[in-house]
Amino acid sequence: MPDLPEECSQKMARVYPKYGIEKPRNTQLRWEVAAELADQRTGRCSSFYKDVKNRFGAK
């Protein structure tokens, strides 16, 4: 198997509230963006390994 792409081993970005600076809804929006990016990355990694599996056969 090829090496795992770098992005596949990254952790999801953490979103911490900025107390006194930011409204709670804005913290939630930043978290939603971080979660969406993590989901996209997971999808790319999954697609990569499905493609590798299909090319070399599942044995």
PDB file of N, H, CA, C and O in Angstrom:
ATOM      1  N   MET A   1       0.847  -1.192   0.000  1.00  0.00           N
ATOM      2  CA  MET A   1       0.000   0.000   0.000  1.00  0.00           C
ATOM      3  C   MET A   1       0.884   1.245   0.000  1.00  0.00           C
ATOM      4  O   MET A   1       1.950   1.262   0.615  1.00  0.00           O
ATOM      5  N   PRO A   2       0.431   2.277  -0.692  1.00  0.00           N
ATOM      6  CA  PRO A   2       1.181   3.535  -0.670  1.00  0.00           C
ATOM      7  C   PRO A   2       1.064   4.207   0.705  1.00  0.00           C
ATOM      8  O   PRO A   2       0.202   3.869   1.516  1.00  0.00           O
ATOM      9  N   ASP A   3       1.961   5.165   0.931  1.00  0.00           N
ATOM     10  H   ASP A   3       2.661   5.439   0.272  1.00  0.00           H
ATOM     11  CA  ASP A   3       1.906   5.917   2.184  1.00  0.00           C
ATOM     12  C   ASP A   3       0.583   6.669   2.280  1.00  0.00           C
ATOM     13  O   ASP A   3      -0.002   7.077   1.276  1.00  0.00           O
ATOM     14  N   LEU A   4       0.138   6.835   3.502  1.00  0.00           N
ATOM     15  H   LEU A   4       0.613   6.504   4.317  1.00  0.00           H
ATOM     16  CA  LEU A   4      -1.076   7.587   3.773  1.00  0.00           C
ATOM     17  C   LEU A   4      -0.829   9.051   3.426  1.00  0.00           C
ATOM     18  O   LEU A   4       0.176   9.618   3.857  1.00  0.00           O
ATOM     19  N   PRO A   5      -1.723   9.680   2.656  1.00  0.00           N
ATOM     20  CA  PRO A   5      -1.535  11.106   2.369  1.00  0.00           C
ATOM     21  C   PRO A   5      -1.464  11.915   3.666  1.00  0.00           C
ATOM     22  O   PRO A   5      -2.133  11.590   4.647  1.00  0.00           O
ATOM     23  N   GLU A   6      -0.662  12.954   3.658  1.00  0.00           N
ATOM     24  H   GLU A   6      -0.119  13.218   2.861  1.00  0.00           H
ATOM     25  CA  GLU A   6      -0.443  13.790   4.844  1.00  0.00           C
ATOM     26  C   GLU A   6      -1.754  14.273   5.458  1.00  0.00           C
ATOM     27  O   GLU A   6      -1.921  14.249   6.677  1.00  0.00           O
ATOM     28  N   GLU A   7      -2.684  14.714   4.608  1.00  0.00           N
ATOM     29  H   GLU A   7      -2.549  14.734   3.617  1.00  0.00           H
ATOM     30  CA  GLU A   7      -3.926  15.271   5.134  1.00  0.00           C
ATOM     31  C   GLU A   7      -4.786  14.233   5.852  1.00  0.00           C
ATOM     32  O   GLU A   7      -5.639  14.593   6.664  1.00  0.00           O
ATOM     33  N   CYS A   8      -4.573  12.955   5.564  1.00  0.00           N
ATOM     34  H   CYS A   8      -3.880  12.662   4.905  1.00  0.00           H
ATOM     35  CA  CYS A   8      -5.374  11.907   6.205  1.00  0.00           C
ATOM     36  C   CYS A   8      -5.020  11.713   7.672  1.00  0.00           C
ATOM     37  O   CYS A   8      -5.798  11.123   8.421  1.00  0.00           O
ATOM     38  N   SER A   9      -3.876  12.193   8.084  1.00  0.00           N
ATOM     39  H   SER A   9      -3.244  12.672   7.475  1.00  0.00           H
ATOM     40  CA  SER A   9      -3.484  12.008   9.481  1.00  0.00           C
ATOM     41  C   SER A   9      -3.669  13.282  10.311  1.00  0.00           C
ATOM     42  O   SER A   9      -3.308  13.315  11.488  1.00  0.00           O
ATOM     43  N   GLN A  10      -4.221  14.314   9.708  1.00  0.00           N
ATOM     44  H   GLN A  10      -4.514  14.287   8.752  1.00  0.00           H
ATOM     45  CA  GLN A  10      -4.441  15.555  10.438  1.00  0.00           C
ATOM     46  C   GLN A  10      -5.676  15.446  11.316  1.00  0.00           C
ATOM     47  O   GLN A  10      -6.660  14.808  10.942  1.00  0.00           O
ATOM     48  N   LYS A  11      -5.620  16.060  12.462  1.00  0.00           N
ATOM     49  H   LYS A  11      -4.820  16.578  12.766  1.00  0.00           H
ATOM     50  CA  LYS A  11      -6.753  16.107  13.371  1.00  0.00           C
ATOM     51  C   LYS A  11      -7.667  17.267  12.981  1.00  0.00           C
ATOM     52  O   LYS A  11      -7.241  18.221  12.330  1.00  0.00           O
ATOM     53  N   MET A  12      -8.927  17.167  13.391  1.00  0.00           N
ATOM     54  H   MET A  12      -9.273  16.392  13.919  1.00  0.00           H
ATOM     55  CA  MET A  12      -9.866  18.253  13.121  1.00  0.00           C
ATOM     56  C   MET A  12      -9.445  19.480  13.918  1.00  0.00           C
ATOM     57  O   MET A  12      -9.049  19.377  15.079  1.00  0.00           O
ATOM     58  N   ALA A  13      -9.535  20.627  13.287  1.00  0.00           N
ATOM     59  H   ALA A  13      -9.857  20.711  12.344  1.00  0.00           H
ATOM     60  CA  ALA A  13      -9.189  21.884  13.957  1.00  0.00           C
ATOM     61  C   ALA A  13     -10.135  22.114  15.128  1.00  0.00           C
ATOM     62  O   ALA A  13     -11.330  21.838  15.031  1.00  0.00           O
ATOM     63  N   ARG A  14      -9.608  22.609  16.211  1.00  0.00           N
ATOM     64  H   ARG A  14      -8.637  22.833  16.290  1.00  0.00           H
ATOM     65  CA  ARG A  14     -10.417  22.907  17.390  1.00  0.00           C
ATOM     66  C   ARG A  14     -10.903  24.349  17.318  1.00  0.00           C
ATOM     67  O   ARG A  14     -10.193  25.245  16.861  1.00  0.00           O
ATOM     68  N   VAL A  15     -12.105  24.540  17.772  1.00  0.00           N
ATOM     69  H   VAL A  15     -12.681  23.812  18.143  1.00  0.00           H
ATOM     70  CA  VAL A  15     -12.687  25.878  17.793  1.00  0.00           C
ATOM     71  C   VAL A  15     -12.963  26.230  19.246  1.00  0.00           C
ATOM     72  O   VAL A  15     -13.755  25.571  19.919  1.00  0.00           O
ATOM     73  N   TYR A  16     -12.313  27.253  19.710  1.00  0.00           N
ATOM     74  H   TYR A  16     -11.669  27.789  19.163  1.00  0.00           H
ATOM     75  CA  TYR A  16     -12.481  27.708  21.082  1.00  0.00           C
ATOM     76  C   TYR A  16     -13.215  29.045  21.087  1.00  0.00           C
ATOM     77  O   TYR A  16     -12.930  29.916  20.264  1.00  0.00           O
ATOM     78  N   PRO A  17     -14.158  29.208  22.012  1.00  0.00           N
ATOM     79  CA  PRO A  17     -14.881  30.482  22.070  1.00  0.00           C
ATOM     80  C   PRO A  17     -13.946  31.630  22.447  1.00  0.00           C
ATOM     81  O   PRO A  17     -13.001  31.463  23.218  1.00  0.00           O
ATOM     82  N   LYS A  18     -14.232  32.763  21.894  1.00  0.00           N
ATOM     83  H   LYS A  18     -14.999  32.899  21.267  1.00  0.00           H
ATOM     84  CA  LYS A  18     -13.479  33.973  22.222  1.00  0.00           C
ATOM     85  C   LYS A  18     -14.363  34.788  23.169  1.00  0.00           C
ATOM     86  O   LYS A  18     -15.089  35.688  22.746  1.00  0.00           O
ATOM     87  N   TYR A  19     -14.282  34.454  24.450  1.00  0.00           N
ATOM     88  H   TYR A  19     -13.692  33.723  24.794  1.00  0.00           H
ATOM     89  CA  TYR A  19     -15.152  35.065  25.454  1.00  0.00           C
ATOM     90  C   TYR A  19     -15.006  36.583  25.475  1.00  0.00           C
ATOM     91  O   TYR A  19     -13.900  37.122  25.513  1.00  0.00           O
ATOM     92  N   GLY A  20     -16.146  37.246  25.448  1.00  0.00           N
ATOM     93  H   GLY A  20     -17.045  36.808  25.417  1.00  0.00           H
ATOM     94  CA  GLY A  20     -16.164  38.704  25.504  1.00  0.00           C
ATOM     95  C   GLY A  20     -15.883  39.372  24.176  1.00  0.00           C
ATOM     96  O   GLY A  20     -16.026  40.589  24.054  1.00  0.00           O
ATOM     97  N   ILE A  21     -15.486  38.599  23.180  1.00  0.00           N
ATOM     98  H   ILE A  21     -15.370  37.611  23.279  1.00  0.00           H
ATOM     99  CA  ILE A  21     -15.150  39.169  21.870  1.00  0.00           C
ATOM    100  C   ILE A  21     -16.149  38.711  20.813  1.00  0.00           C
ATOM    101  O   ILE A  21     -16.467  39.452  19.883  1.00  0.00           O
ATOM    102  N   GLU A  22     -16.631  37.501  20.965  1.00  0.00           N
ATOM    103  H   GLU A  22     -16.373  36.899  21.721  1.00  0.00           H
ATOM    104  CA  GLU A  22     -17.405  36.866  19.910  1.00  0.00           C
ATOM    105  C   GLU A  22     -18.737  36.349  20.469  1.00  0.00           C
ATOM    106  O   GLU A  22     -18.799  35.854  21.594  1.00  0.00           O
ATOM    107  N   LYS A  23     -19.773  36.471  19.685  1.00  0.00           N
ATOM    108  H   LYS A  23     -19.723  36.873  18.771  1.00  0.00           H
ATOM    109  CA  LYS A  23     -21.074  35.935  20.081  1.00  0.00           C
ATOM    110  C   LYS A  23     -21.036  34.409  19.978  1.00  0.00           C
ATOM    111  O   LYS A  23     -20.337  33.864  19.123  1.00  0.00           O
ATOM    112  N   PRO A  24     -21.782  33.718  20.841  1.00  0.00           N
ATOM    113  CA  PRO A  24     -21.800  32.248  20.792  1.00  0.00           C
ATOM    114  C   PRO A  24     -22.157  31.702  19.409  1.00  0.00           C
ATOM    115  O   PRO A  24     -21.621  30.670  19.005  1.00  0.00           O
ATOM    116  N   ARG A  25     -23.029  32.355  18.691  1.00  0.00           N
ATOM    117  H   ARG A  25     -23.464  33.194  19.019  1.00  0.00           H
ATOM    118  CA  ARG A  25     -23.411  31.883  17.349  1.00  0.00           C
ATOM    119  C   ARG A  25     -22.216  31.895  16.405  1.00  0.00           C
ATOM    120  O   ARG A  25     -22.095  31.013  15.554  1.00  0.00           O
ATOM    121  N   ASN A  26     -21.348  32.863  16.540  1.00  0.00           N
ATOM    122  H   ASN A  26     -21.447  33.578  17.232  1.00  0.00           H
ATOM    123  CA  ASN A  26     -20.165  32.921  15.679  1.00  0.00           C
ATOM    124  C   ASN A  26     -19.215  31.761  15.980  1.00  0.00           C
ATOM    125  O   ASN A  26     -18.588  31.216  15.072  1.00  0.00           O
ATOM    126  N   THR A  27     -19.112  31.387  17.252  1.00  0.00           N
ATOM    127  H   THR A  27     -19.622  31.830  17.990  1.00  0.00           H
ATOM    128  CA  THR A  27     -18.302  30.230  17.620  1.00  0.00           C
ATOM    129  C   THR A  27     -18.878  28.983  16.970  1.00  0.00           C
ATOM    130  O   THR A  27     -18.139  28.147  16.450  1.00  0.00           O
ATOM    131  N   GLN A  28     -20.201  28.860  17.002  1.00  0.00           N
ATOM    132  H   GLN A  28     -20.801  29.539  17.425  1.00  0.00           H
ATOM    133  CA  GLN A  28     -20.863  27.716  16.377  1.00  0.00           C
ATOM    134  C   GLN A  28     -20.597  27.694  14.873  1.00  0.00           C
ATOM    135  O   GLN A  28     -20.346  26.628  14.311  1.00  0.00           O
ATOM    136  N   LEU A  29     -20.648  28.830  14.225  1.00  0.00           N
ATOM    137  H   LEU A  29     -20.852  29.696  14.681  1.00  0.00           H
ATOM    138  CA  LEU A  29     -20.385  28.901  12.784  1.00  0.00           C
ATOM    139  C   LEU A  29     -18.953  28.492  12.460  1.00  0.00           C
ATOM    140  O   LEU A  29     -18.711  27.784  11.483  1.00  0.00           O
ATOM    141  N   ARG A  30     -18.005  28.938  13.282  1.00  0.00           N
ATOM    142  H   ARG A  30     -18.201  29.513  14.076  1.00  0.00           H
ATOM    143  CA  ARG A  30     -16.613  28.541  13.045  1.00  0.00           C
ATOM    144  C   ARG A  30     -16.454  27.043  13.216  1.00  0.00           C
ATOM    145  O   ARG A  30     -15.713  26.409  12.464  1.00  0.00           O
ATOM    146  N   TRP A  31     -17.151  26.458  14.212  1.00  0.00           N
ATOM    147  H   TRP A  31     -17.752  26.973  14.823  1.00  0.00           H
ATOM    148  CA  TRP A  31     -17.082  25.021  14.412  1.00  0.00           C
ATOM    149  C   TRP A  31     -17.667  24.284  13.211  1.00  0.00           C
ATOM    150  O   TRP A  31     -17.116  23.271  12.782  1.00  0.00           O
ATOM    151  N   GLU A  32     -18.773  24.781  12.666  1.00  0.00           N
ATOM    152  H   GLU A  32     -19.221  25.604  13.015  1.00  0.00           H
ATOM    153  CA  GLU A  32     -19.390  24.147  11.504  1.00  0.00           C
ATOM    154  C   GLU A  32     -18.445  24.157  10.301  1.00  0.00           C
ATOM    155  O   GLU A  32     -18.376  23.178   9.558  1.00  0.00           O
ATOM    156  N   VAL A  33     -17.727  25.246  10.110  1.00  0.00           N
ATOM    157  H   VAL A  33     -17.783  26.042  10.713  1.00  0.00           H
ATOM    158  CA  VAL A  33     -16.748  25.324   9.022  1.00  0.00           C
ATOM    159  C   VAL A  33     -15.633  24.304   9.243  1.00  0.00           C
ATOM    160  O   VAL A  33     -15.253  23.591   8.314  1.00  0.00           O
ATOM    161  N   ALA A  34     -15.113  24.230  10.455  1.00  0.00           N
ATOM    162  H   ALA A  34     -15.422  24.810  11.210  1.00  0.00           H
ATOM    163  CA  ALA A  34     -14.041  23.271  10.761  1.00  0.00           C
ATOM    164  C   ALA A  34     -14.521  21.839  10.561  1.00  0.00           C
ATOM    165  O   ALA A  34     -13.783  21.009  10.028  1.00  0.00           O
ATOM    166  N   ALA A  35     -15.746  21.539  10.980  1.00  0.00           N
ATOM    167  H   ALA A  35     -16.345  22.213  11.413  1.00  0.00           H
ATOM    168  CA  ALA A  35     -16.291  20.190  10.817  1.00  0.00           C
ATOM    169  C   ALA A  35     -16.480  19.852   9.341  1.00  0.00           C
ATOM    170  O   ALA A  35     -16.192  18.730   8.924  1.00  0.00           O
ATOM    171  N   GLU A  36     -16.953  20.795   8.556  1.00  0.00           N
ATOM    172  H   GLU A  36     -17.186  21.707   8.895  1.00  0.00           H
ATOM    173  CA  GLU A  36     -17.145  20.568   7.119  1.00  0.00           C
ATOM    174  C   GLU A  36     -15.810  20.289   6.435  1.00  0.00           C
ATOM    175  O   GLU A  36     -15.722  19.391   5.598  1.00  0.00           O
ATOM    176  N   LEU A  37     -14.782  21.039   6.777  1.00  0.00           N
ATOM    177  H   LEU A  37     -14.854  21.769   7.457  1.00  0.00           H
ATOM    178  CA  LEU A  37     -13.458  20.806   6.199  1.00  0.00           C
ATOM    179  C   LEU A  37     -12.922  19.430   6.591  1.00  0.00           C
ATOM    180  O   LEU A  37     -12.315  18.745   5.767  1.00  0.00           O
ATOM    181  N   ALA A  38     -13.139  19.028   7.826  1.00  0.00           N
ATOM    182  H   ALA A  38     -13.632  19.584   8.494  1.00  0.00           H
ATOM    183  CA  ALA A  38     -12.701  17.700   8.272  1.00  0.00           C
ATOM    184  C   ALA A  38     -13.457  16.603   7.520  1.00  0.00           C
ATOM    185  O   ALA A  38     -12.864  15.595   7.137  1.00  0.00           O
ATOM    186  N   ASP A  39     -14.754  16.792   7.308  1.00  0.00           N
ATOM    187  H   ASP A  39     -15.236  17.611   7.619  1.00  0.00           H
ATOM    188  CA  ASP A  39     -15.542  15.810   6.561  1.00  0.00           C
ATOM    189  C   ASP A  39     -15.061  15.707   5.107  1.00  0.00           C
ATOM    190  O   ASP A  39     -14.983  14.608   4.557  1.00  0.00           O
ATOM    191  N   GLN A  40     -14.742  16.835   4.495  1.00  0.00           N
ATOM    192  H   GLN A  40     -14.806  17.727   4.942  1.00  0.00           H
ATOM    193  CA  GLN A  40     -14.228  16.822   3.124  1.00  0.00           C
ATOM    194  C   GLN A  40     -12.896  16.081   3.048  1.00  0.00           C
ATOM    195  O   GLN A  40     -12.664  15.304   2.122  1.00  0.00           O
ATOM    196  N   ARG A  41     -12.032  16.322   4.017  1.00  0.00           N
ATOM    197  H   ARG A  41     -12.221  16.953   4.769  1.00  0.00           H
ATOM    198  CA  ARG A  41     -10.734  15.657   4.052  1.00  0.00           C
ATOM    199  C   ARG A  41     -10.911  14.147   4.208  1.00  0.00           C
ATOM    200  O   ARG A  41     -10.238  13.365   3.535  1.00  0.00           O
ATOM    201  N   THR A  42     -11.812  13.743   5.093  1.00  0.00           N
ATOM    202  H   THR A  42     -12.358  14.378   5.640  1.00  0.00           H
ATOM    203  CA  THR A  42     -12.087  12.323   5.298  1.00  0.00           C
ATOM    204  C   THR A  42     -12.599  11.701   4.007  1.00  0.00           C
ATOM    205  O   THR A  42     -12.221  10.581   3.666  1.00  0.00           O
ATOM    206  N   GLY A  43     -13.449  12.411   3.293  1.00  0.00           N
ATOM    207  H   GLY A  43     -13.756  13.322   3.570  1.00  0.00           H
ATOM    208  CA  GLY A  43     -13.965  11.917   2.016  1.00  0.00           C
ATOM    209  C   GLY A  43     -12.861  11.734   0.986  1.00  0.00           C
ATOM    210  O   GLY A  43     -12.848  10.740   0.259  1.00  0.00           O
ATOM    211  N   ARG A  44     -11.930  12.690   0.918  1.00  0.00           N
ATOM    212  H   ARG A  44     -11.940  13.497   1.508  1.00  0.00           H
ATOM    213  CA  ARG A  44     -10.814  12.566  -0.037  1.00  0.00           C
ATOM    214  C   ARG A  44      -9.935  11.372   0.304  1.00  0.00           C
ATOM    215  O   ARG A  44      -9.516  10.630  -0.584  1.00  0.00           O
ATOM    216  N   CYS A  45      -9.656  11.187   1.589  1.00  0.00           N
ATOM    217  H   CYS A  45      -9.997  11.790   2.311  1.00  0.00           H
ATOM    218  CA  CYS A  45      -8.818  10.058   2.011  1.00  0.00           C
ATOM    219  C   CYS A  45      -9.511   8.738   1.719  1.00  0.00           C
ATOM    220  O   CYS A  45      -8.885   7.789   1.248  1.00  0.00           O
ATOM    221  N   SER A  46     -10.794   8.683   1.998  1.00  0.00           N
ATOM    222  H   SER A  46     -11.303   9.454   2.381  1.00  0.00           H
ATOM    223  CA  SER A  46     -11.563   7.470   1.735  1.00  0.00           C
ATOM    224  C   SER A  46     -11.567   7.148   0.248  1.00  0.00           C
ATOM    225  O   SER A  46     -11.381   5.996  -0.143  1.00  0.00           O
ATOM    226  N   SER A  47     -11.778   8.161  -0.577  1.00  0.00           N
ATOM    227  H   SER A  47     -11.930   9.097  -0.259  1.00  0.00           H
ATOM    228  CA  SER A  47     -11.781   7.962  -2.029  1.00  0.00           C
ATOM    229  C   SER A  47     -10.425   7.481  -2.522  1.00  0.00           C
ATOM    230  O   SER A  47     -10.347   6.612  -3.391  1.00  0.00           O
ATOM    231  N   PHE A  48      -9.365   8.041  -1.972  1.00  0.00           N
ATOM    232  H   PHE A  48      -9.428   8.747  -1.267  1.00  0.00           H
ATOM    233  CA  PHE A  48      -8.018   7.650  -2.367  1.00  0.00           C
ATOM    234  C   PHE A  48      -7.797   6.158  -2.119  1.00  0.00           C
ATOM    235  O   PHE A  48      -7.312   5.445  -2.997  1.00  0.00           O
ATOM    236  N   TYR A  49      -8.153   5.689  -0.924  1.00  0.00           N
ATOM    237  H   TYR A  49      -8.547   6.268  -0.211  1.00  0.00           H
ATOM    238  CA  TYR A  49      -7.907   4.287  -0.607  1.00  0.00           C
ATOM    239  C   TYR A  49      -8.874   3.344  -1.300  1.00  0.00           C
ATOM    240  O   TYR A  49      -8.517   2.199  -1.578  1.00  0.00           O
ATOM    241  N   LYS A  50     -10.084   3.794  -1.585  1.00  0.00           N
ATOM    242  H   LYS A  50     -10.373   4.724  -1.359  1.00  0.00           H
ATOM    243  CA  LYS A  50     -10.995   2.975  -2.389  1.00  0.00           C
ATOM    244  C   LYS A  50     -10.435   2.809  -3.792  1.00  0.00           C
ATOM    245  O   LYS A  50     -10.498   1.725  -4.371  1.00  0.00           O
ATOM    246  N   ASP A  51      -9.887   3.889  -4.336  1.00  0.00           N
ATOM    247  H   ASP A  51      -9.836   4.770  -3.866  1.00  0.00           H
ATOM    248  CA  ASP A  51      -9.290   3.836  -5.667  1.00  0.00           C
ATOM    249  C   ASP A  51      -8.094   2.891  -5.682  1.00  0.00           C
ATOM    250  O   ASP A  51      -7.957   2.083  -6.601  1.00  0.00           O
ATOM    251  N   VAL A  52      -7.233   2.982  -4.682  1.00  0.00           N
ATOM    252  H   VAL A  52      -7.344   3.638  -3.936  1.00  0.00           H
ATOM    253  CA  VAL A  52      -6.073   2.089  -4.590  1.00  0.00           C
ATOM    254  C   VAL A  52      -6.526   0.636  -4.491  1.00  0.00           C
ATOM    255  O   VAL A  52      -5.975  -0.236  -5.163  1.00  0.00           O
ATOM    256  N   LYS A  53      -7.507   0.381  -3.673  1.00  0.00           N
ATOM    257  H   LYS A  53      -7.955   1.089  -3.127  1.00  0.00           H
ATOM    258  CA  LYS A  53      -8.038  -0.970  -3.493  1.00  0.00           C
ATOM    259  C   LYS A  53      -8.586  -1.522  -4.810  1.00  0.00           C
ATOM    260  O   LYS A  53      -8.350  -2.681  -5.152  1.00  0.00           O
ATOM    261  N   ASN A  54      -9.317  -0.683  -5.542  1.00  0.00           N
ATOM    262  H   ASN A  54      -9.508   0.259  -5.264  1.00  0.00           H
ATOM    263  CA  ASN A  54      -9.871  -1.115  -6.824  1.00  0.00           C
ATOM    264  C   ASN A  54      -8.787  -1.378  -7.867  1.00  0.00           C
ATOM    265  O   ASN A  54      -8.897  -2.315  -8.659  1.00  0.00           O
ATOM    266  N   ARG A  55      -7.748  -0.557  -7.867  1.00  0.00           N
ATOM    267  H   ARG A  55      -7.659   0.204  -7.224  1.00  0.00           H
ATOM    268  CA  ARG A  55      -6.668  -0.729  -8.851  1.00  0.00           C
ATOM    269  C   ARG A  55      -5.859  -1.990  -8.600  1.00  0.00           C
ATOM    270  O   ARG A  55      -5.466  -2.674  -9.545  1.00  0.00           O
ATOM    271  N   PHE A  56      -5.606  -2.304  -7.339  1.00  0.00           N
ATOM    272  H   PHE A  56      -5.925  -1.749  -6.571  1.00  0.00           H
ATOM    273  CA  PHE A  56      -4.737  -3.426  -7.022  1.00  0.00           C
ATOM    274  C   PHE A  56      -5.499  -4.665  -6.594  1.00  0.00           C
ATOM    275  O   PHE A  56      -4.901  -5.714  -6.352  1.00  0.00           O
ATOM    276  N   GLY A  57      -6.835  -4.550  -6.497  1.00  0.00           N
ATOM    277  H   GLY A  57      -7.322  -3.698  -6.693  1.00  0.00           H
ATOM    278  CA  GLY A  57      -7.648  -5.701  -6.130  1.00  0.00           C
ATOM    279  C   GLY A  57      -7.644  -5.941  -4.632  1.00  0.00           C
ATOM    280  O   GLY A  57      -6.637  -5.744  -3.952  1.00  0.00           O
ATOM    281  N   ALA A  58      -8.775  -6.364  -4.143  1.00  0.00           N
ATOM    282  H   ALA A  58      -9.593  -6.524  -4.696  1.00  0.00           H
ATOM    283  CA  ALA A  58      -8.917  -6.653  -2.716  1.00  0.00           C
ATOM    284  C   ALA A  58      -8.642  -8.132  -2.486  1.00  0.00           C
ATOM    285  O   ALA A  58      -9.426  -8.989  -2.893  1.00  0.00           O
ATOM    286  N   LYS A  59      -7.541  -8.420  -1.841  1.00  0.00           N
ATOM    287  H   LYS A  59      -6.904  -7.724  -1.510  1.00  0.00           H
ATOM    288  CA  LYS A  59      -7.181  -9.814  -1.579  1.00  0.00           C
ATOM    289  C   LYS A  59      -6.986 -10.025  -0.104  1.00  0.00           C
ATOM    290  O   LYS A  59      -6.677 -11.136   0.325  1.00  0.00           O
TER     291      LYS A  59
END
